[in-house]
Amino acid sequence: MNTNSAKDKVILVTGGNRGIGFEICRQLANRGATVILTARDSEAGKEALTRLGAKTLNVKFHQLDVTEPASFTAVRKFLEDTYQRLDVLINNAGMIRDDDGSALEVKLDTVRQTLETNSLAPLHLSQSLIHLLKRSSNGRIVNMSSGMGQLSGIEAGYAAYRISKTALNAVTGILAAELRGRVAVNSMCPGWVRTDMGGANAERDVSPGADTAVWLALDAPQDLTGEFLRDHKPIPW
């Protein structure tokens, strides 16, 4: 296990106000990391801080809409002014639209909007914050993907979501190749997790769902990059 102190890490988590993102923030904060919890809705983000007991943890909220470039500028300036660097970016924010479905029937607007949030936003945010990540001695990007985006054994249904996560895996591979030796970049699958998105019948609690993201942020070897992982282990793309 990498023994680098979590207390030295500044970590930004998108979509941190609920579900897996909230649990990632909780686990990171409990390890002593400085966590920037972001959410599109400011009230939801502030409520998340209250639930975390942020007065006793080093967690701060910053509004961030991953589909709104102007908010990228604001969060970048905050990080620059406050910390002068970023150690880890966790691109967790994602969506499945209610009208997602068969590839033969899904509306292209649904596909476009899902791609915007799940694939293009992580790419754009990585571009926006890369100069801060390069200032870290252990810069890392963790992309929240899904087994539903695996080309290996891909199945029918939820076409927009599947396409978006497959595209996110491509973003991961390309960024890892371009940043090799400077910033580690990996995708991860949390498994089927009981959240608002995953539903009440999902097989996993949120804690193990968040675990691999936390491991990649704090404990994984720095030379581990360009991989797709579940439960700390590489899985087929």
Residue, then its C-alpha position, 0 to 999 in steps of 0.5 A: m500500500n502507498t503510505n503517502s499521507a492523505k493529509d497532504k492531499v487536496i481532492l476535488v469530487t464532482g457530484g459529491n452531495r449524494g450517493i457514491g460521490f458523497e460516500i467518496c467525500r466521507q471516506l476521503a475526509n475520514r482519512g484526513a484529506t482536504v476534500i472539495l465537495t462540489a455539486r450543481d445545486s448550492e443548497a444541496g452541497k451545503e446540506a451535504l456538508t452538514r451531514l458530513g459534520a464538516k466542522t470537524l473535517n477538512v471539507k469545503f463546498h464549491q458550486l460546480d455545474v459540470t455542463e457549465p464552463a463558467s463554473f469551471t473558471a470559478v472552481r479553478k480560481f478557487l483552487e489556484d488562490t487557496y491551494q495553488r495545486l490539485d492532487v486528485l480530480i474525481n470525476n464522479a458526477g453522472m446521469i441516466r435519463d428516464d427516457d434512456g432505452s433501446a438503441l433502436e428507439v432512444k432519442l438522439d437528444t437524450v444521447r447528446q445530453t448524457l454524453e455531455t454530462n458523463s463523457l465530455a464534462p470529465l474531459h473538459l474539467s480535466q483540461s481545465l484543471i490539468h495545470l494544477l494537477k501537474r503541480s502535484s507530486n502525485g497527480r491523479i484523475v479518477n473517472m467514475s465509469s460503469g461495467m455497462g460501458q464495457l465493450s467486452g460483453i456489452e448488452a442491450g438497453y440504456a443505450a445513451y448511458r452505455i455509449s457515454k461510459t464507453a466514451l468516458n473509458a476512451v477519454t481515460g485511455i487517451l489522457a493516461a497516454e498523454l499524461r504518462g509519467r506526470v498524472a495517473v488517469n484511471s477509470m473505475c466501476p463501482g458495481w451495482v450500488r444502492t443509490d438514487m441512480g442504482g435503485a433499491n434493488a442494487e446488490r451493493d452498499v454505497s461504501p464498497g462502491a466508493d472504495t476503489a475511487v478512494w484507493l485510486a486517490l490515496d493508495a494505488p501505486q502512482d505508476l498504475t495508469g490507463e486501467f479500468l478497475r473494479d475492487h482494486k483490480p483491472i477488468p476488461w475494457 
